[in-house]
């Protein structure tokens, strides 16, 4: 997200997007402006960014300090437990197999499912397990908003029998276990048909607790550094770089798919890396002068120092590599995964987190070894992003992603889901020459990184360091008052 901040006299606290739209000619003296991304602010120490103002030719306009703050109720999680009493019997040869479905009400009067409990088999008096849910998912920050709860009898064929429903609110749930949180389960159709119908049982709240969980921003503000490594596929299946059909073709007028993916993702993630120096690797190529095949060579040719300066440095090293190496094969992921894992294994105290971006045409040769490498890396402060370019089938990449089925190796399940796969073609126009939305591509590629970082920190009981005190306008030097 790009932010534009304009400074003017009379503004003590400057909003990122003044409303109504403001122009320098409107009643105020123009002092200067600055452009930055939200990521630059959030990624700065203590989420506090200081930048020089510009906009007036030949004049120093001073500096401006921007800080980011996360809304408090965005981090609250509610943990609750329910039981039911005397629910309707629905099964012919048994009692009922009840479960509950929770719905959040929307502004337009519709409802959205936000949680389903587990099924408790063969009982009319179930006690469900406690569950946790973000408060924002339950009521979107509106504590009086209606929460609808439906109770069903589970059936194997999916035609679950409706038992009844009730409504509540987050505000009511916060009262905890009491008479107000014993709810009659009502089936409206039965109520119409049967005059003596009272209810189909009751549901009681057994416990309710709210805690604020640490967020991605807490760790960034507390000093956790994100280290970004790039690995690019230089195998022959990408095609001859000198031909326009190649995924590595260097068109003088536009970027190829590899360069576009690098730029879209890298320009977002680099905001969270303080020194903007990134290791950039290649794999699957023959290297000069002896023609040996390598699966983890530095793009800049310097084994001792594979770091590139920012995205421009990576793109320059990538283009230079295309001129010197020979595309070959096979396509082995495990070496670059293990390469980054070695660094992640050395720093497991929460001060650093490593992100590996692999850009590939999708034809993987060492699936078993890669699975083993990912299972081992899942224990480390590390995430893997795979961007698939070209028109190949990406079944292997989807399997590595592990969203549906957590990957395993030699009977050992990965401790966390650390892989995010995105097919680049889904973001291209019909000609395949332009990205429809760089922002949407970057968003989808990076969507799982915050949760993956938090899952590692929680698994190791690592809390974020206390951030430095927020910058206050009260501390501004009192010079040249307007």
Buried (B, 14 or more C-beta within 10 A) or exposed (E): EEBEBBBBEEBEEBEEEBEEEBEBEEEBEBBBBBEBBBBBBBBBEBBBBEBEBEBEEEEEBEEBBBBBEBEEBBBBBBEBBBBBEEBBBBBEEEBBBBBBBBBBBEEEEEBEEBBEBEBBEEBBBBEBEEBEBBBBBBBBBBBEBBBBBBBBBBEEEEEBBBBBBBEBBBEBBBEBEEEEBEBEBBBEEBBEEEEEBEBBBBBBBBEBEBEEEBBBBBBBBBBBBBBBBBBBBBBBBBBEBEEEEBBBBBEEEEBBBBBBBBBBBBBBBBBBBEEBBBBBBBBBBBBEEEEEBBBBBBBBBEEEEBBBBBBEBBBBBBBEBBEEBEBBBBBBBBBBBBBBBEBBBEBBEBBBBBBBBBBBBBBBBBBEBBBBBBBBBBBBBBBBBBBBBBEBEBEBBBBBBBEEEEBBBEEEEBBBBBBBBBBBBEBBEEEEBEBEEBEEBBEBBBEBBBBBBBBBBEEEEBEBBEBEEEBEEEEEEEEEEE
